[in-house]
C-alpha cells in the first residue's frame, strides 16, 4: 500500500536526491540525522533531500541535507557543515524537480517541470511575489564553503517565507554571530529549521512563525553547543543556553514526544 500511494503522489520520483539521507550523512554530526517528522495520514509529506548540483560530468555533487514538508511547502530543517570563506552571493533560485514528479537528480530551474505539475508539492518564486516576506535561507550564504555551495543554498526547498525586517536584521546578525563563534572550531555542524505559523502566501506556502538553529563545535579543548530561536516578543533571537532547551521547545511546536537535533549529543 505504501508503494502504491508513493507512486500516485510522486509518479516519477527516482532514488536520487530525494529519497533518504543516504548520500548526505556527512552533513550530520557523526552521520546521525535529526528527528524525521512523520504524518500517519500522509506517508509522503516529509521528504528527505540530499541537496545537490550536477558537476561538469553530470554527476551529483552534494552540499547539505534538508527535510522538506510538501504540505506546508517549506523545509522543516537544513543541516550542514559550517564553512566561511568569502563568497559573492548570486540570487538564482532553483526548485526540486523530483518533488513534482520530474526525474532530474538535482535541483534545477522551475522551467524544468511542466507547467501543470509545477509547484504541486513545493514553493515557487511566484508564491513570494507581492508578499512582504523574504525567501529566508536556512543554510545561509555566509556559512558556505565556495561558490558552488553558495549556489546550492538558493533552492526554495532551503527557504521559507520570513518577515523581511527580521531576515535582514536580527536573524542576519545572528548568522554573523555564529561565524564568530564557529570559526575557531576544528569542525562545526549546524541545523537550522522553521516552525510554521498560521499564515500562507501564494499557492499555500506556509509563513514561518519561528526560525531556530543549533550548532555543535568540535574542539580539542572540549566540544561546545547551543540553541537559538526567534523572533521573541521583542523581535530578537533568543539564546536558549543549550541544545536541550531548544529540543524541549521543538517537541511542543512540532507536537512530538521526542525531537533530537544531535542524536548522541555533541
C-alpha positions as CSV (number, residue, x, y, z in Angstrom):
1,X,0.0,0.0,0.0
2,X,2.8,2.4,0.8
3,X,4.4,1.9,-2.6
4,X,1.1,2.5,-4.4
5,X,0.4,5.8,-2.6
6,X,4.0,6.8,-3.1
7,X,3.7,6.4,-6.9
8,X,0.4,8.2,-7.1
9,X,1.7,11.3,-5.3
10,X,5.2,11.3,-6.8
11,X,4.9,9.2,-10.0
12,X,8.4,9.9,-11.4
13,X,10.3,10.2,-8.1
14,X,13.7,8.5,-8.5
15,X,16.0,7.1,-5.9
16,X,18.4,10.0,-6.4
17,X,18.5,13.3,-4.4
18,X,15.0,12.8,-2.9
19,X,14.6,9.5,-1.1
20,X,16.7,9.0,2.0
21,X,19.6,10.9,3.6
22,X,21.9,8.1,2.4
23,X,24.0,10.3,0.2
24,X,24.4,13.2,2.6
25,X,25.2,11.7,6.0
26,X,28.4,13.7,6.1
27,X,26.4,16.8,6.9
28,X,25.2,15.4,10.2
29,X,27.2,15.1,13.4
30,X,28.6,11.6,13.5
31,X,26.4,10.8,10.5
32,X,23.2,10.9,12.6
33,X,20.3,13.0,11.3
34,X,17.9,15.0,13.5
35,X,14.4,13.6,14.1
36,X,12.4,13.0,11.0
37,X,8.8,14.1,11.3
38,X,6.1,11.7,10.1
39,X,2.4,12.1,9.3
40,X,0.3,8.9,9.6
41,X,-2.4,10.4,7.3
42,X,0.1,11.4,4.6
43,X,3.0,9.0,4.2
44,X,5.0,11.2,1.7
45,X,4.5,14.5,3.4
46,X,8.1,14.8,4.7
47,X,10.8,14.3,2.1
48,X,14.5,13.8,2.8
49,X,16.6,15.7,0.3
50,X,20.3,15.5,-0.3
51,X,20.8,18.9,-1.8
52,X,23.0,18.7,-4.9
53,X,24.1,20.3,-8.2
54,X,25.3,18.4,-11.2
55,X,29.1,18.7,-11.7
56,X,30.8,19.0,-15.1
57,X,30.5,15.2,-15.6
58,X,26.7,15.4,-14.9
59,X,27.2,13.6,-11.5
60,X,25.5,14.9,-8.3
61,X,27.7,17.0,-6.0
62,X,26.2,17.1,-2.5
63,X,26.3,20.2,-0.3
64,X,23.8,19.8,2.6
65,X,20.6,18.0,3.7
66,X,17.1,19.2,4.1
67,X,13.9,17.7,5.5
68,X,11.0,19.2,3.4
69,X,7.3,19.5,4.2
70,X,5.4,19.0,0.9
71,X,2.1,20.1,2.6
72,X,3.3,23.4,4.0
73,X,5.7,23.8,1.1
74,X,8.6,24.8,3.4
75,X,11.5,22.9,4.9
76,X,11.5,21.6,8.4
77,X,15.3,21.9,8.7
78,X,18.5,22.0,6.7
79,X,21.7,20.5,8.1
80,X,25.2,21.4,7.0
81,X,28.9,21.6,8.0
82,X,29.8,25.2,8.7
83,X,32.4,27.0,6.4
84,X,33.1,30.7,6.0
85,X,35.4,31.7,3.1
86,X,34.4,34.9,1.3
87,X,31.7,34.1,-1.3
88,X,29.8,36.5,-3.5
89,X,26.0,36.0,-3.4
90,X,24.1,35.3,-6.6
91,X,20.3,35.1,-6.4
92,X,19.4,32.3,-8.9
93,X,16.5,30.3,-7.3
94,X,16.0,26.6,-8.0
95,X,13.4,24.1,-7.2
96,X,13.5,20.3,-6.6
97,X,12.0,18.7,-9.8
98,X,11.6,15.3,-8.2
99,X,9.0,16.6,-5.7
100,X,6.7,17.5,-8.7
101,X,7.3,14.2,-10.4
102,X,10.2,15.0,-12.8
103,X,13.1,12.6,-12.8
104,X,16.0,15.1,-12.7
105,X,18.5,14.1,-10.0
106,X,19.4,17.5,-8.6
107,X,17.9,21.0,-8.1
108,X,17.1,22.9,-11.3
109,X,15.2,25.9,-12.6
110,X,11.4,25.8,-12.3
111,X,11.1,25.6,-16.1
112,X,12.4,22.0,-15.8
113,X,9.0,21.0,-14.5
114,X,6.0,21.1,-16.9
115,X,3.6,23.9,-16.0
116,X,0.6,21.7,-14.9
117,X,2.8,19.9,-12.4
118,X,5.0,22.8,-11.3
119,X,4.5,23.8,-7.6
120,X,2.2,20.9,-6.7
121,X,4.4,19.9,-3.8
122,X,6.8,22.8,-3.3
123,X,7.1,26.6,-3.3
124,X,7.8,28.6,-6.4
125,X,9.2,32.1,-6.9
126,X,5.7,33.4,-7.9
127,X,4.4,32.4,-4.4
128,X,6.6,35.2,-2.9
129,X,5.6,37.9,-5.4
130,X,3.6,40.7,-3.9
131,X,4.1,39.4,-0.4
132,X,6.0,41.2,2.4
133,X,8.1,38.2,3.0
134,X,11.7,37.3,2.0
135,X,12.9,33.9,0.9
136,X,14.6,33.2,4.2
137,X,17.6,30.8,3.8
138,X,18.0,28.0,6.3
139,X,21.5,27.2,5.1
140,X,22.8,30.8,4.6
141,X,25.3,32.0,2.0
142,X,27.5,33.3,4.8
143,X,28.1,29.8,6.1
144,X,29.1,28.2,2.7
145,X,32.4,26.8,1.6
146,X,32.6,28.0,-2.0
147,X,30.8,29.5,-5.0
148,X,29.1,26.2,-5.9
149,X,27.9,25.7,-2.3
150,X,26.5,29.2,-2.4
151,X,24.5,28.5,-5.5
152,X,23.1,25.3,-3.9
153,X,21.6,27.3,-1.0
154,X,19.4,29.2,-3.4
155,X,16.7,26.5,-3.7
156,X,13.2,27.0,-2.5
157,X,13.5,23.8,-0.6
158,X,16.0,25.6,1.6
159,X,13.9,28.7,2.3
160,X,10.7,29.7,4.0
161,X,8.7,33.0,4.0
162,X,10.4,35.1,6.6
163,X,9.4,38.6,7.8
164,X,11.8,40.9,5.8
165,X,12.7,43.1,8.8
166,X,13.7,40.0,10.9
167,X,15.5,38.3,8.0
168,X,17.6,41.4,7.2
169,X,18.0,42.5,10.8
170,X,18.2,40.3,13.9
171,X,18.4,37.0,12.1
172,X,21.2,38.1,9.7
173,X,23.1,39.5,12.7
174,X,22.6,36.1,14.4
175,X,24.0,34.3,11.4
176,X,27.1,36.5,11.5
177,X,27.4,36.0,15.3
178,X,27.6,32.2,14.5
179,X,30.5,32.9,12.1
180,X,32.5,34.5,15.0
181,X,31.5,31.6,17.4
182,X,32.3,28.8,15.0
183,X,35.4,30.0,13.1
184,X,37.7,28.6,15.8
185,X,36.2,25.1,15.7
186,X,38.0,22.1,14.2
187,X,34.7,21.2,12.7
188,X,31.2,22.6,13.2
189,X,27.8,21.3,12.4
190,X,24.7,23.4,12.2
191,X,21.0,22.6,11.9
192,X,18.6,25.4,11.1
193,X,14.8,24.9,10.9
194,X,11.5,26.7,10.9
195,X,8.2,26.4,12.8
196,X,5.2,27.0,10.5
197,X,2.7,29.7,11.5
198,X,-0.9,30.2,10.5
199,X,-0.5,32.5,7.5
200,X,0.0,31.4,3.9
201,X,1.3,33.1,0.8
202,X,0.9,32.3,-2.9
203,X,-0.3,28.7,-3.5
204,X,-0.4,27.5,0.0
205,X,3.2,28.3,1.2
206,X,3.2,28.5,5.0
207,X,4.8,31.5,6.6
208,X,7.4,30.7,9.2
209,X,6.4,31.7,12.8
210,X,9.9,31.0,14.2
211,X,13.3,30.2,12.9
212,X,15.6,28.1,15.1
213,X,19.1,26.7,14.9
214,X,21.7,24.7,16.9
215,X,25.4,24.2,16.5
216,X,27.9,21.6,17.6
217,X,31.5,22.9,17.7
218,X,34.1,20.2,17.8
219,X,37.2,21.4,19.7
220,X,40.2,19.6,21.2
221,X,39.6,21.5,24.4
222,X,36.0,20.3,24.6
223,X,33.0,20.4,22.3
224,X,30.5,23.2,22.6
225,X,26.9,23.5,21.6
226,X,24.0,25.9,21.8
227,X,20.4,26.5,20.6
228,X,18.6,29.6,19.4
229,X,15.1,30.6,18.3
230,X,13.4,33.8,17.1
231,X,11.8,36.1,16.9
232,X,10.8,36.5,20.5
233,X,8.1,39.0,21.6
234,X,10.7,41.8,21.1
235,X,11.7,40.7,17.6
236,X,15.0,39.3,18.7
237,X,16.8,35.9,18.5
238,X,16.6,34.2,21.9
239,X,19.7,32.4,23.2
240,X,18.4,29.3,24.9
241,X,21.7,28.4,26.5
242,X,21.6,24.8,25.4
243,X,20.5,22.5,22.6
244,X,18.4,20.6,25.2
245,X,16.3,23.7,25.9
246,X,15.8,24.1,22.2
247,X,14.7,20.5,21.8
248,X,12.2,20.9,24.5
249,X,10.6,23.8,22.6
250,X,10.6,21.9,19.4
251,X,8.8,19.0,20.9
252,X,6.0,21.4,21.8
253,X,5.9,23.2,18.5
254,X,6.1,20.0,16.3
255,X,3.8,18.1,18.7
256,X,6.1,15.2,19.1
257,X,7.3,13.3,22.2
258,X,10.9,13.5,21.2
259,X,12.8,15.8,18.9
260,X,16.6,15.4,18.8
261,X,18.8,17.8,16.9
262,X,22.1,16.0,17.5
263,X,21.4,12.3,18.4
264,X,24.0,11.1,20.8
265,X,24.8,14.6,21.9
266,X,27.5,17.0,20.9
